[in-house]
Amino acid sequence: MSGEIALDTSAAIRFLNGDAIISERVLALPEITLPMVAVGELLFGAENSTRSLQNLPRYLEFISACRTVPLARETARIYARTRLALKRKGRPIPMNDVWIAAQCLEHDWVLVTDDTDFDYVDELILEHW
């Protein structure tokens, strides 16, 4: 396991909103990793907000300071396996969350999140800050 920390969209938003608890921990990391789907969710949120002119540049600056890894064929394989496992358990979660989980599983990232949907993904290592 690499033990690298990746931020889910919920954790990234808390950081961007100045949450003291998460900000302290994020700033102590040697590198901030964002799953690619979280990048898309952040950009959508910035564009869709009532303060898009203020939020978009701030979000883009944050994203550019983070490590991002493109989705790969292996990510898609893990996505399919994860989505099927969740369906069989009767615990479907939002598709974007399945993609985030798949990328974290692929790279052995620890996912920091506030989203309890990730609790249903087998083998995904989570931290709730």
N, C-alpha and C positions, 0 to 999 in steps of 0.2 A: 504494500500500500504506500502511495506517495505521501499521503497525509496533507497534501495541498488543500487549502481552503478555497472554496468557490462560494460566491454570494448568489443567492436566489434574488429574484426581483424584489421581494418584500424586504430583504436585508439591505439591498442596495438603495432602495427608496428611503429606508430609515436613516442610512448613512447620509444621503443627499439632503435629507430634511434636518440634519444636525443632531440626531439622537446621540446623546453623550455616551451612553453605554456601548453602543455598537461602534461609534466613531473611534473611541479609544482602542478598541480591539482591532478594528480594521486598519487603523494607522500603524499599529504595531506589527502588522504582517510584512514579510519581506516582499511580497508580491500579491496583488489582488487579482483573482481570476473570476471572470464572468462567463458563464455558459452562453453560447451564441444566442439561444432563444431568449435568455434574460436581456441581452442587448436589444433585441427586437422589441420586447415588451417595454423596456425603458424608453426607447425612442418613440414608440406609439403613445405611451403615457405623456411624454413631453409634448408631442405634436397635438395630442387630443386635449390637453389641459387648457383652462381658461387663461393661463399665463404662459402660453407656449413661447413667446418671445423671450421671456426670462429663463424658462426652464430648459429649452433646447440647447442653448450654448453651454449651460452648466452641465447638463447630462452628457453632451458630446465631449466636454473636457474630462469628465470623470471616466467615461468609456475609453478615451484615448490613453488614459493613465493606467488602465487595467490590461491584463493579459487576456486575450480572447483566442479561442481555438476553433477553426472551422468545423462544421459537422462533416462526418465522413461516412463511408459505407458501413463501417463497423458500428457507428452510432445508430444507423438505421436498423441494423440487425438487432442491437440491444433494445432499441425502441420497440420493435415488433415483439420480441420476447417478453419485455416488461409489460407492454400493453395487454398481451394475451394472459399473462399471469394475473394481472389486476382484474381482467374480465372474468377469469375462472374463479377468483376469490369473491366475485360480486362487489368489487370495490373500484369501479372506474374512477379515474381522476382526470382533470382537464388535460387535453392533449399537449398543450405547451409544457405542463409539468412533467409529462411522460418524457418529452424530448430533453428537458433539463436533467431529469433523473438519468436518462440513458447516457448523456454526455458525462455526467459525474461518475457513473458506473464504469464507463469505458476508460476513463483516465484515473480512476481511484481517488477522486476528489472527495473531500468532506464538504457536504453542502450545509451552509448556514442559511436558515430560513425561519420564518414565522408561520409558514403554511403547513398545517397538519395533514394535508393530502399526501405529502411525501412519506408520512409514517407508514403507509401501506405498501411501499416499494421495498421488496426483499433485497437485502444485501446493501442497500443505500445507507451510508453512514451520515448521520445528521447531527448538527449542533443547533441549538436554539439559544441565540444570544439576546 
